[in-house]
Amino acid sequence: MPRISTPAAIETAPAAARPLLETVKAKLGVVPNFYRLVANSPASLEGLIGLNGALAKGALDARTRERLAVAIAEFNGCGYCLSAHAYIGKAVVKLDDAEIGANRDGRSADPKAEAALRFALEVARKRGHVSDADLAAVRAAGFGEGEIIEIIFHVGLNTLTNYINEVADTLVDFPALETRRVA
């Protein structure tokens, strides 16, 4: 049972959030529970949409971004985000079940993507206090300075959304997956 109320529809969200939710609906075709939850704070919704939009224009491709979201959701034990990003990974960016399963473990069939996942998980585990060896490994895989910054931003963004959903106990509106990690 959700612990923070979620507006039932765009029309019941705060007035300042409604145009933002309409934007989400235009992009996704639906407004997932998470976005309606965040709409309780129009400023937070605006920030979330803005950061997501900016990072979508970054150097990391959509497949890598979804892999990162899956790995961080699993790491943080967020069933909502794991379910959402596994669904998006499969339906939108065409990751197969084996790849999504590997991503949950911080692995990938793509060696460069695996380096990004390993680095992201080190950032999360060490709360940013990564070693020189951690940085050298992600650089050796072919990531430049800007891409490394984007990986770190994705860790932060996904951790933020994981925390929101775990605090709120957001009702999962995607095919549900259980995290392997006990949060």
N, C-alpha and C positions, 0 to 999 in steps of 0.2 A: 504494500500500500504506500503510495507516494507520501513523503513527509513534508513536501512543499507543494502547494497547489499549482496545478497546471491549467491555464485557461483552456477551456474545452474547444474553442474555435478562435479564429482571427478576430471575430466580432466581439468576443468577450475579453480580449487582451487589452492592456492599457492603450489608450488612444495613440500615444506616441510610438508604440511598437507595431501598430497595425500595418503601416506602409512597409516596414521592414519584413514583417511576416509575409506580406504579399510578394515581396521580392524573393523570399525563400520559396514560396509556392510556385512562382513563375519559373524558378530555376530547377526545382526538384519535382514539381508536379503535386507535391503534398507538403504539409508542414509537420515534420516529425515532432514528437512530444518534447524532445530536448529543446528545440527552438521556441516552442510555446512556453515551456518552463522558464527559459531565460528571458522571455518577453516580459516577465514580471518586473524586470528592470530594463526599460528601453535603452538606457545608456550602455548597459552590459551587452544587450543584443546588438546594438550598433557596433560596439567594439569587436565582438565576436565575428560578425559578418565582415567587418573591415579587415581584420587580421586574416581571416580565411581567404578573402578575395585577394589580398596582397600576396599571400604565400602561394596562391594558385598561379600567380604570374611569375613566380620565382624560377630558379634553375632546376629544381627537383621536379621530375615528371610525376604525373598522377599516380602511377603504379608504385613508385617509391614512397610517395606521401601516404598512400593507403597502407603499405607494408609497415611504415613507421607507426601509423595510428593503431594497427592491430597489435604490434609488439608492445607498445606502451600501454594499451588497454589491458593486455594480458599481464604485464608487469605490475600495473596498479590494481589489478583485480576488478576492473570495471566491466561488468556484463553488458551494460547498455552500449557502451562504446565499442566493445569487442563485437557485439552482434551487428551494430550499425556498419562498422568499417569492414567486417567480413562480408556483409551483404554488398556494400558498395564495391569492395574489391572484386567480388565475383561478378556482379551484375553490370557494373559500369566500366571498370578498368580491366576486366577479363583475367583476373588471377584465378588459377584453378584451386581446387580444394587442397591438393598437396602443398602448393605454395603458401596458401593461407595458414595451413597447419604448421609449416616450417617457420613462417613469420611469427607465429605465436611463441615459438621457441627462440626467436632472434636469429633465425637462419633463413637462407634463400637459395634457390637453385641458381640465381644470378650472383656471381661473386662480388660485383660492385655493390649491389643492393645489400648483400649480407654484411659487407663492411659498414655500410650506413647503419644497419640495424644493430650491429655490435657496438658501434660508437654511441648510438642513441641510448642503448641500454646501459652503457658505462656512465653516460651523463646522468641518467636517472638514478642508477645505483649509488653513484658517488656524489650525487647532488651537485654536479658541475665540477667537482674537484678531480677531473681526469688527469691522467699522467701524460708525460711527453710521449711515451710509447703509444698510448691511445690515440693521440693526435697524429703521430707518425703513421700508424696503421691506416687511418681513414685517408690521409693524404696519399699514401702508397697505393691505395685502391683507385686513385684518380679524382678525388674530391678536392676542389680548390677552396680558398678561404671563404668565399661567399656561400658556397654550398654547405660548408661546415657550419656557418652561422645559421643557415636555414634548417639544417638538421636539429640544431639546438633549439631553434624557435618551435619546430614541430614537437619536440619533447615537451617544451613548456606549454604549448597550446593544447596538446593532447592530455597532459597531466591536468591542466585546468578543467577541461571538459570532463575528464574522469572524475575529478573531485566533485564537481557540480552534480553529476549524475549519482554518485555514491551518497553524497549528503542528502540529496532530494529523494533518493530511491525511485528514480524516474521509471515509469512503466515502459518496458521494452516494446517497441512497435515495429520491430524487424524480426526475422526468424531468429529466435533466441539461441544463444550459445552460453554455456557456463564457463566461467574462467577456471583455469586449473590452479590458479594461485588463491590462497586464502588471504583476503585483504586484511 
